[in-house]
């Protein structure tokens, strides 16, 4: 297995772990009280935008922004999931 294959396997492994953690978090939210879900929704709303205040992720580019963009995107996805569940 060459270096690129090992890297791809490692990325796949990390992605699998992330998906598992996300599913567990979603299940915990489903089992939480309405009050807890409301608190989590508010917390996520505060974290949807990058910490530097950039509301337009296209303004910041390059590898240095990748982690912040991923964090912001994941917070938005979790927020949207929780908001949709609240509407049911």
BATIDO-421232 format. One record per residue: residue in one letter; x negated, y, z negated of N, C-alpha, C in turn. Coordinates in Angstrom, 2 decimals, m for minus. Layout:
// residues N
code, n_east, n_north, n_up, ca_east, ca_north, ca_up, c_east, c_north, c_up
A, X, Y, Z, X, Y, Z, X, Y, Z;
...
END
This chain:
// residues 88
code, n_east, n_north, n_up, ca_east, ca_north, ca_up, c_east, c_north, c_up
X, m0.85, m1.17, 0.00, 0.00, 0.00, 0.00, m0.90, 1.24, 0.00;
X, m0.71, 2.09, 0.99, m1.56, 3.28, 1.06, m1.02, 4.37, 0.13;
X, m1.74, 5.47, 0.07, m1.41, 6.55, m0.84, m0.01, 7.13, m0.59;
X, 0.37, 7.30, 0.66, 1.68, 7.85, 0.98, 2.80, 6.90, 0.56;
X, 2.58, 5.60, 0.73, 3.58, 4.61, 0.30, 3.75, 4.65, m1.22;
X, 2.64, 4.77, m1.95, 2.71, 4.85, m3.41, 3.43, 6.12, m3.85;
X, 3.14, 7.21, m3.16, 3.80, 8.47, m3.48, 5.31, 8.38, m3.22;
X, 5.68, 7.80, m2.08, 7.10, 7.64, m1.75, 7.79, 6.75, m2.79;
X, 7.12, 5.68, m3.21, 7.70, 4.78, m4.21, 7.87, 5.51, m5.55;
X, 6.90, 6.34, m5.89, 7.00, 7.09, m7.14, 8.14, 8.10, m7.09;
X, 8.27, 8.79, m5.96, 9.36, 9.75, m5.79, 10.70, 9.03, m5.87;
X, 10.82, 7.88, m5.22, 12.06, 7.10, m5.28, 12.38, 6.70, m6.72;
X, 11.35, 6.30, m7.47, 11.55, 5.93, m8.86, 12.03, 7.10, m9.70;
X, 11.42, 8.26, m9.50, 11.84, 9.46, m10.23, 13.26, 9.87, m9.87;
X, 13.59, 9.77, m8.59, 14.94, 10.11, m8.16, 15.96, 9.16, m8.79;
X, 15.63, 7.88, m8.86, 16.52, 6.92, m9.50, 16.74, 7.23, m10.96;
X, 15.68, 7.61, m11.66, 15.81, 7.97, m13.07, 16.67, 9.22, m13.23;
X, 16.46, 10.20, m12.35, 17.25, 11.42, m12.41, 18.74, 11.13, m12.20;
X, 19.04, 10.29, m11.24, 20.43, 9.92, m10.98, 21.04, 9.21, m12.19;
X, 20.27, 8.31, m12.81, 20.77, 7.60, m13.99, 21.05, 8.58, m15.13;
X, 20.14, 9.53, m15.37, 20.34, 10.51, m16.43, 21.55, 11.40, m16.13;
X, 21.71, 11.76, m14.89, 22.84, 12.61, m14.50, 24.16, 11.87, m14.74;
X, 24.20, 10.60, m14.39, 25.43, 9.81, m14.61, 25.74, 9.68, m16.09;
X, 24.69, 9.48, m16.91, 24.92, 9.39, m18.36, 25.42, 10.73, m18.90;
X, 24.84, 11.83, m18.43, 25.28, 13.14, m18.88, 26.73, 13.39, m18.49;
X, 27.08, 13.04, m17.27, 28.47, 13.21, m16.83, 29.43, 12.38, m17.68;
X, 29.03, 11.16, m18.02, 29.88, 10.31, m18.86, 30.03, 10.91, m20.26;
X, 28.92, 11.41, m20.82, 28.98, 12.05, m22.13, 29.92, 13.26, m22.10;
X, 29.85, 14.03, m21.03, 30.75, 15.18, m20.90, 32.20, 14.74, m20.79;
X, 32.44, 13.66, m20.04, 33.80, 13.13, m19.92, 34.35, 12.71, m21.27;
X, 33.50, 12.19, m22.13, 33.92, 11.70, m23.44, 33.96, 12.79, m24.51;
X, 33.47, 13.98, m24.17, 33.39, 15.09, m25.12, 34.74, 15.78, m25.29;
X, 34.85, 16.49, m26.39, 36.07, 17.26, m26.65, 36.15, 18.44, m25.69;
X, 37.35, 19.00, m25.57, 37.55, 20.16, m24.70, 36.68, 21.33, m25.16;
X, 36.53, 21.49, m26.47, 35.70, 22.56, m27.02, 34.23, 22.38, m26.61;
X, 33.74, 21.17, m26.71, 32.35, 20.88, m26.34, 32.15, 21.14, m24.85;
X, 33.11, 20.71, m24.03, 32.99, 20.93, m22.58, 33.00, 22.43, m22.25;
X, 33.81, 23.20, m22.96, 33.85, 24.65, m22.74, 32.52, 25.29, m23.11;
X, 31.92, 24.85, m24.22, 30.61, 25.37, m24.62, 29.55, 25.01, m23.58;
X, 29.59, 23.79, m23.08, 28.63, 23.35, m22.07, 28.82, 24.14, m20.79;
X, 30.05, 24.40, m20.40, 30.34, 25.17, m19.20, 29.75, 26.58, m19.33;
X, 29.93, 27.21, m20.47, 29.36, 28.54, m20.69, 27.84, 28.50, m20.65;
X, 27.24, 27.50, m21.27, 25.78, 27.35, m21.28, 25.25, 27.18, m19.86;
X, 25.93, 26.36, m19.07, 25.50, 26.15, m17.68, 25.66, 27.41, m16.85;
X, 26.72, 28.18, m17.09, 26.92, 29.43, m16.36, 25.74, 30.37, m16.55;
X, 25.17, 30.37, m17.75, 24.02, 31.22, m18.05, 22.75, 30.75, m17.34;
X, 22.74, 29.53, m16.87, 21.53, 28.95, m16.30, 21.61, 28.66, m14.81;
X, 22.71, 29.04, m14.18, 22.87, 28.78, m12.75, 21.93, 29.63, m11.90;
X, 21.58, 30.80, m12.39, 20.73, 31.72, m11.64, 19.31, 31.56, m12.16;
X, 18.35, 31.67, m11.25, 16.95, 31.52, m11.64, 16.61, 32.47, m12.79;
X, 15.69, 32.05, m13.65, 15.34, 32.81, m14.84, 14.76, 34.18, m14.53;
X, 14.21, 34.37, m13.33, 13.64, 35.66, m12.99, 14.71, 36.65, m12.53;
X, 15.97, 36.22, m12.57, 17.06, 37.10, m12.20, 17.39, 37.10, m10.73;
X, 16.67, 36.35, m9.93, 16.94, 36.31, m8.50, 18.27, 35.62, m8.26;
X, 19.19, 36.30, m7.64, 20.46, 35.68, m7.29, 20.42, 35.11, m5.89;
X, 19.42, 35.49, m5.12, 19.27, 34.99, m3.76, 18.02, 34.13, m3.71;
X, 18.16, 32.78, m3.81, 16.99, 31.91, m3.83, 16.13, 32.04, m2.58;
X, 16.66, 32.54, m1.48, 15.87, 32.70, m0.28, 14.82, 33.78, m0.40;
X, 14.98, 34.66, m1.39, 14.02, 35.74, m1.59, 12.69, 35.18, m2.08;
X, 12.74, 34.17, m2.92, 11.54, 33.55, m3.47, 11.24, 32.31, m2.65;
X, 10.05, 32.24, m2.13, 9.72, 31.07, m1.32, 8.39, 30.48, m1.77;
X, 8.08, 29.34, m1.22, 6.82, 28.70, m1.51, 6.94, 27.64, m2.57;
X, 5.87, 26.86, m2.70, 5.89, 25.75, m3.66, 6.05, 26.19, m5.10;
X, 5.61, 27.40, m5.42, 5.72, 27.87, m6.80, 7.18, 28.05, m7.23;
X, 8.07, 28.20, m6.28, 9.48, 28.39, m6.60, 10.27, 27.08, m6.60;
X, 9.67, 26.00, m6.15, 10.40, 24.74, m5.98, 11.02, 24.24, m7.27;
X, 10.27, 24.26, m8.36, 10.79, 23.76, m9.63, 11.94, 24.63, m10.13;
X, 11.76, 25.94, m10.10, 12.82, 26.84, m10.55, 14.07, 26.70, m9.70;
X, 13.89, 26.56, m8.38, 15.04, 26.39, m7.50, 15.77, 25.08, m7.79;
X, 15.00, 24.01, m8.04, 15.61, 22.72, m8.36, 16.38, 22.79, m9.68;
X, 15.79, 23.44, m10.69, 16.47, 23.59, m11.98, 17.78, 24.37, m11.82;
X, 17.70, 25.48, m11.12, 18.88, 26.30, m10.90, 19.96, 25.53, m10.14;
X, 19.54, 24.80, m9.12, 20.49, 24.03, m8.31, 21.16, 22.94, m9.14;
X, 20.39, 22.25, m9.96, 20.96, 21.18, m10.79, 21.95, 21.75, m11.80;
X, 21.61, 22.89, m12.40, 22.53, 23.53, m13.35, 23.83, 23.91, m12.64;
X, 23.73, 24.41, m11.41, 24.92, 24.78, m10.65, 25.77, 23.56, m10.35;
X, 25.11, 22.46, m9.94, 25.85, 21.24, m9.62, 26.57, 20.69, m10.85;
X, 25.89, 20.69, m12.00, 26.53, 20.23, m13.23, 27.68, 21.15, m13.63;
X, 27.47, 22.44, m13.48, 28.53, 23.41, m13.78, 29.75, 23.14, m12.90;
X, 29.52, 22.98, m11.59, 30.63, 22.75, m10.67, 31.38, 21.46, m11.02;
X, 30.65, 20.42, m11.38, 31.26, 19.14, m11.76, 32.12, 19.31, m13.01;
X, 31.58, 20.02, m13.99, 32.30, 20.23, m15.24, 33.52, 21.13, m15.03;
X, 33.38, 22.17, m14.21, 34.50, 23.06, m13.92, 35.61, 22.32, m13.19;
X, 35.24, 21.44, m12.26, 36.24, 20.66, m11.52, 36.98, 19.71, m12.46;
X, 36.25, 19.11, m13.40, 36.87, 18.20, m14.36, 37.82, 18.96, m15.28;
X, 37.48, 20.19, m15.60, 38.34, 21.01, m16.46, 39.67, 21.31, m15.78;
X, 39.64, 21.44, m14.46, 40.84, 21.75, m13.71, 41.80, 20.58, m13.54;
X, 41.34, 19.38, m13.87, 42.19, 18.18, m13.70, 43.23, 18.07, m14.77;
END
